[in-house]
Amino acid sequence: MNLMLNTVKIRSLFFLLITFLLVQHIPSKAQSQSTTNTAKPWTYWWWMGGTVTESDITWQLEHFAKAGLGGVHIIPIYGVKGLEKKAISFLSPRWMEVLGIPYERASG
């Protein structure tokens, strides 16, 4: 009985010690706010045939930031059927201008 009581005490102390050590490594709110965007998760951002607008880009970037994402990888892919007239030609001067919008928002 005495041996069993000592075992319970030792396990309890061990558990408390481990818990204390783990709690010491949880970052405080101030520390977590200083996390850089490069340390946060990023996402792929598919641009469907260049049918993007400045307001859509701004809206999407705001939602990415609210979700805690640190950045995006823009991937232009094929167009959207029915929106061909709205598509911006790939690598045209206008497309390059629109591509620069996320970078302006990120650095501003």
C-alpha angles and dihedrals in degrees: 000000000000091000091051091051091051091050091053091049092049092048091047092051091046091051092049092048093051091046091050092050093048093049090053089061097051106107117239121238090258091054094048091050090059093060110126122232090245089063094051124082118273130206141211113253113201115208107201107219094319094292092144131124133201092248092049091050092050092047093049094047091051090053092046089053093047089052089056098251118153099204149336138243107217114216117185111205139169120316132264117259109246095021098074092119091057094049119112113224111254113260092000116140090259091049091051089049092052090046088057093057096081090050091051091050093047095051095040 
